[in-house]
Each structure stands twice: as C-alpha cells, then as structure tokens.
Amino acid sequence: MFDLAAYLSALAVLLLAGGGGWLCSAAKHNVTIVDSLWALFFLLAALTYTLLTALPGPRTILIIVLVTVWAARLCGYLTWRNWGRPEDRRYREIRRRNEPGFTCKSLYLVFALQAVLAWIIAAPLAAGIAGQTPLAWLDYVGIALWTFGLLFETIGDWQLARFKAQPETQDKVMDRGLWRYTRHPNYFGEACLWWGYWLIAVSAGGWWTVFAPLLMSVLLRQVSGVALLEHDIGARRPAYRDYIARTNAFFPGPCRAAAKEPL
C-alpha cells in the first residue's frame, strides 16, 4: 500500500537538501551545482521512503540498488564535467533574466523547483518500495529497460567526453557512435531508465504513477533538455544545423541525407 506520509516527508527532506545546495551555490556564485544535486534528490527520496514506510516491500533493496548506481554515475559524471568551470550557459541566461537579486531568487527558481520536480518524479520509487506483491516478470522487464537506459546514456556520455578531449574536434559537432543516431543519447537513455522504474512500480501495483515518467520525458524533450540546449545552437554553431537535419533529436534512428521533422 502506498505510504502517503512517507511520500510527503520526502518532500521536506528534498527541500532541505535543496536549501543546502543553494547555500553552497550562493557562496560560489554558481548554481550549476544543482545538476549534481539532481541525482542525489532521488537517492534521498528512496532512502526516506525506505526508512519511513511502515512495511517496505520485497522490491526495496532492488530499488535502492538501482537508484544508488544511477545517482552515483550521474552525480559523479556531472561533478567531474563541471568541476572548476564557470556557471553553465543555461544558468547564466536564467541569471541574466532574473537580475537583480538572482542569488536569492535561485532558491525557489532553481533549487526548490528541482526538489519539487524530483519529488513528483520519484513517485514510482515510493510505490515500488511500499508494494507488497512478490517480484514478477514485469519487474524483470523494468530492470532490463533500466539497464538498457543506463548503458545507453553512460556510453553516450563517455563517447562525448572522449570527443571533446581531442584538440582537433573543438570546433566540430559530435556525430559519431550513438550520437550518429540521436542528438541526445543521454536524454533518451535517461527516459528509458525512468520508464523502467515505472514498470517495477506497476508490478507493485503503482500503475497510477505513470505521470512520473511522462513528466520526465516531457522535461527531457521539451523543457530542460533538448529544447533548452538547442533553442539557439544553430545560430551559434552553423554546422549543428546540418546535424539537426540528418539526425533524430531524441529517438535513435538511421542517419538521413535530407532534412525532415525531428523525431
């Protein structure tokens, strides 16, 4: 049975964690730290559900392991990528639009907002931990989809990091490996991973948490992911326009010669 009290308590925990992240960002005058904190929000949520749910179910250890592996990978990668660098261009633009006083405003515009979004999206984790039904075939389908998503985004990130490390590629567009088939393999892999969590929740009786992977998919495709990163990239990097014309935005597909509507 879904434990509403544990779910609501997790919101308080995530808001407190967001407040701690905000204090660090204010000291550094750089809110990019929220990217690393994003994955940790979900680990904190899963641990809170485990500690506060009256009777954690048979999927509890499975979910904790999956979330820990994912959060450690994503948080570690983003921290390494952003370490010692100036504030990300996306956040500089948000800062520009919300000055003066962005440092204070970022508490709710960036940190509290992401904490609340993480809390909403973490609903399948709460449902899975609270569910009492034995593991079934749908759990293993969810694990398989989760594994595929994790590998897809990890390989994509690794390929991009290698590409950027080569001096001769600094002004070029990454269109190799998985990036040949989708412009954002990291986002596609992330979406698969969250649909995998949902399948595990469905097996536990939490089918109604479908809003969580749907919201994550919308965020990745239309809000903070693909749309935000690409809204002016064609003007800044003309070579990227050709990449857009021949490569799907999200779902992997064959490279095409002529421009079509991005998928």
C-alpha positions as CSV (number, residue, x, y, z in Angstrom):
1,M,0.0,0.0,0.0
2,F,1.3,3.4,-0.9
3,D,2.5,5.3,2.2
4,L,1.4,8.9,1.7
5,A,3.1,10.1,5.0
6,A,6.5,8.8,3.8
7,Y,5.9,10.4,0.4
8,L,5.1,13.8,1.9
9,S,8.0,13.5,4.3
10,A,10.4,13.0,1.4
11,L,9.3,16.4,0.1
12,A,10.6,18.1,3.2
13,V,13.9,16.2,3.0
14,L,14.4,17.2,-0.6
15,L,13.6,20.9,0.1
16,L,16.1,20.9,2.9
17,A,18.7,19.3,0.6
18,G,17.9,21.9,-2.0
19,G,18.4,24.7,0.6
20,G,21.8,23.3,1.4
21,G,22.7,23.2,-2.2
22,W,21.5,26.8,-2.5
23,L,23.8,28.0,0.3
24,C,26.8,26.4,-1.5
25,S,25.8,28.0,-4.8
26,A,25.4,31.4,-3.2
27,A,28.9,31.2,-1.7
28,K,30.3,30.2,-5.1
29,H,28.1,32.5,-7.2
30,N,27.4,29.5,-9.4
31,V,24.1,27.5,-9.4
32,T,25.5,24.7,-11.7
33,I,25.9,22.6,-8.5
34,V,22.2,21.8,-8.8
35,D,23.0,19.5,-11.8
36,S,24.9,17.2,-9.4
37,L,22.3,17.6,-6.7
38,W,19.5,16.4,-9.1
39,A,20.5,12.8,-8.9
40,L,21.1,12.9,-5.2
41,F,17.5,14.1,-4.7
42,F,16.2,10.8,-5.9
43,L,18.6,8.8,-3.7
44,L,17.5,10.8,-0.7
45,A,13.9,10.2,-1.6
46,A,14.3,6.5,-2.0
47,L,16.1,6.3,1.4
48,T,13.4,8.4,3.0
49,Y,10.7,6.1,1.7
50,T,12.6,3.0,2.9
51,L,13.1,4.5,6.4
52,L,9.6,5.9,6.9
53,T,7.4,3.4,5.0
54,A,5.6,1.2,7.6
55,L,6.3,-2.0,5.8
56,P,8.8,-1.8,3.0
57,G,8.1,-4.5,0.4
58,P,10.2,-7.0,-1.5
59,R,11.4,-4.5,-4.1
60,T,13.0,-2.2,-1.6
61,I,16.6,-3.5,-1.9
62,L,16.3,-3.7,-5.7
63,I,15.1,-0.1,-5.9
64,I,17.8,1.2,-3.5
65,V,20.5,-0.5,-5.5
66,L,19.2,0.8,-8.9
67,V,18.8,4.3,-7.6
68,T,22.2,4.3,-5.9
69,V,24.0,3.1,-9.1
70,W,22.3,5.6,-11.3
71,A,22.7,8.5,-8.9
72,A,26.4,7.8,-8.3
73,R,27.0,7.5,-12.0
74,L,25.2,10.7,-12.9
75,C,26.3,12.8,-10.0
76,G,29.9,11.7,-10.4
77,Y,29.9,12.4,-14.1
78,L,28.3,15.9,-13.8
79,T,30.5,16.9,-11.0
80,W,33.6,15.9,-12.9
81,R,32.3,17.6,-16.1
82,N,31.5,20.9,-14.2
83,W,34.4,21.0,-11.8
84,G,36.4,24.2,-11.9
85,R,34.3,25.6,-14.8
86,P,32.2,28.8,-14.8
87,E,28.5,28.7,-14.4
88,D,26.7,26.7,-17.2
89,R,25.4,28.8,-20.1
90,R,21.8,27.8,-19.3
91,Y,22.0,29.1,-15.8
92,R,23.8,32.3,-16.9
93,E,20.8,33.0,-19.1
94,I,18.4,32.4,-16.3
95,R,20.6,34.6,-14.1
96,R,20.5,37.4,-16.7
97,R,16.7,37.3,-17.0
98,N,16.2,37.4,-13.2
99,E,18.7,40.1,-12.1
100,P,18.9,41.9,-9.8
101,G,18.6,39.6,-6.9
102,F,19.1,36.3,-8.7
103,T,21.1,34.8,-5.8
104,C,18.0,35.0,-3.6
105,K,15.6,34.1,-6.4
106,S,17.6,31.0,-7.3
107,L,16.5,29.4,-4.0
108,Y,13.0,28.9,-5.5
109,L,13.6,29.3,-9.2
110,V,16.3,26.6,-9.3
111,F,16.8,24.6,-6.2
112,A,13.2,24.4,-4.7
113,L,11.8,23.9,-8.2
114,Q,14.1,21.0,-8.9
115,A,13.5,19.5,-5.5
116,V,9.7,19.5,-6.1
117,L,10.1,18.1,-9.6
118,A,12.3,15.3,-8.3
119,W,9.8,14.6,-5.5
120,I,7.0,14.3,-8.1
121,I,9.0,12.1,-10.5
122,A,10.1,9.8,-7.6
123,A,6.6,8.6,-7.1
124,P,7.3,5.2,-8.8
125,L,10.1,4.6,-6.3
126,A,7.7,5.2,-3.4
127,A,5.1,2.9,-4.9
128,G,7.7,0.2,-5.6
129,I,9.1,0.3,-2.1
130,A,5.6,0.2,-0.5
131,G,4.3,-2.6,-2.8
132,Q,3.9,-5.9,-1.1
133,T,3.3,-8.2,-4.1
134,P,6.1,-10.7,-4.9
135,L,8.5,-9.9,-7.8
136,A,7.1,-10.9,-11.1
137,W,8.0,-10.9,-14.8
138,L,7.2,-7.2,-15.2
139,D,9.9,-6.4,-12.6
140,Y,12.5,-8.1,-14.8
141,V,11.3,-6.2,-17.9
142,G,11.7,-3.0,-15.9
143,I,15.2,-4.0,-14.8
144,A,16.1,-4.8,-18.4
145,L,14.8,-1.4,-19.6
146,W,16.6,0.4,-16.8
147,T,19.8,-1.4,-17.6
148,F,19.5,-0.5,-21.3
149,G,18.8,3.1,-20.5
150,L,21.8,3.3,-18.1
151,L,24.2,1.8,-20.6
152,F,22.9,4.0,-23.4
153,E,23.4,7.2,-21.5
154,T,26.7,6.1,-20.0
155,I,28.1,5.2,-23.4
156,G,26.8,8.4,-24.9
157,D,28.4,10.5,-22.1
158,W,31.7,8.6,-22.5
159,Q,31.8,9.0,-26.2
160,L,31.1,12.7,-25.9
161,A,33.8,13.2,-23.3
162,R,36.4,11.4,-25.5
163,F,35.4,13.5,-28.4
164,K,35.7,16.8,-26.5
165,A,39.1,15.7,-25.1
166,Q,40.6,15.7,-28.6
167,P,42.0,19.2,-29.6
168,E,41.2,18.7,-33.3
169,T,37.5,18.3,-32.5
170,Q,37.0,21.6,-30.6
171,D,35.0,23.3,-33.4
172,K,33.3,20.2,-34.7
173,V,30.0,18.6,-34.0
174,M,29.9,15.2,-32.3
175,D,28.1,12.9,-34.8
176,R,29.9,9.6,-34.0
177,G,28.9,6.5,-32.1
178,L,25.4,6.8,-30.6
179,W,25.4,10.5,-31.5
180,R,25.1,9.4,-35.1
181,Y,21.6,8.0,-34.4
182,T,20.3,10.5,-31.9
183,R,21.4,14.0,-31.0
184,H,20.8,13.3,-27.3
185,P,21.6,9.7,-26.4
186,N,22.0,10.7,-22.7
187,Y,18.4,12.1,-22.6
188,F,17.0,9.1,-24.5
189,G,18.8,6.7,-22.1
190,E,17.5,8.7,-19.1
191,A,13.9,8.4,-20.3
192,C,14.2,4.6,-20.8
193,L,15.6,4.3,-17.3
194,W,12.6,6.1,-15.8
195,W,10.1,4.0,-17.7
196,G,12.0,1.0,-16.3
197,Y,11.4,2.3,-12.8
198,W,7.7,2.7,-13.6
199,L,7.4,-0.9,-14.8
200,I,8.7,-2.0,-11.5
201,A,6.2,0.2,-9.8
202,V,3.4,-1.2,-12.0
203,S,4.4,-4.7,-10.9
204,A,4.0,-3.5,-7.3
205,G,0.5,-2.0,-8.0
206,G,1.7,1.5,-8.7
207,W,0.5,1.8,-12.3
208,W,-1.1,5.2,-11.5
209,T,2.4,6.8,-11.1
210,V,2.6,6.9,-14.9
211,F,2.6,10.7,-14.6
212,A,6.2,10.5,-13.3
213,P,7.9,9.0,-16.4
214,L,5.6,11.1,-18.6
215,L,6.8,14.2,-16.9
216,M,10.4,13.2,-17.1
217,S,10.0,12.5,-20.8
218,V,8.4,15.9,-21.4
219,L,11.2,17.7,-19.4
220,L,13.9,15.9,-21.3
221,R,12.4,16.6,-24.8
222,Q,10.5,19.8,-24.4
223,V,11.7,21.8,-21.4
224,S,15.1,21.5,-19.7
225,G,16.7,19.0,-22.1
226,V,16.6,19.0,-25.9
227,A,14.6,22.2,-26.4
228,L,16.7,24.3,-23.9
229,L,20.1,23.1,-25.3
230,E,19.1,23.6,-28.9
231,H,17.0,26.8,-28.9
232,D,19.9,28.9,-30.3
233,I,22.6,26.4,-31.1
234,G,22.0,26.7,-34.8
235,A,22.9,30.4,-34.7
236,R,25.9,29.8,-32.6
237,R,27.2,26.8,-34.5
238,P,26.1,26.7,-38.1
239,A,27.5,23.1,-38.5
240,Y,24.9,22.0,-36.0
241,R,22.1,22.9,-38.3
242,D,23.2,20.2,-40.7
243,Y,23.5,17.8,-37.8
244,I,19.9,18.6,-36.9
245,A,18.8,18.0,-40.5
246,R,20.2,14.5,-40.7
247,T,19.9,13.2,-37.1
248,N,16.9,12.5,-34.9
249,A,16.6,14.7,-31.8
250,F,15.6,12.0,-29.3
251,F,14.6,8.6,-30.5
252,P,17.5,6.8,-32.2
253,G,17.1,6.3,-36.0
254,P,19.2,6.0,-39.2
255,C,21.1,9.0,-40.3
256,R,19.3,10.7,-43.2
257,A,20.6,12.9,-46.0
258,A,17.7,15.3,-46.3
259,A,16.1,17.4,-43.6
260,K,12.9,16.0,-42.1
261,E,10.8,16.8,-39.0
262,P,13.0,15.8,-36.0
263,L,11.6,12.9,-34.0
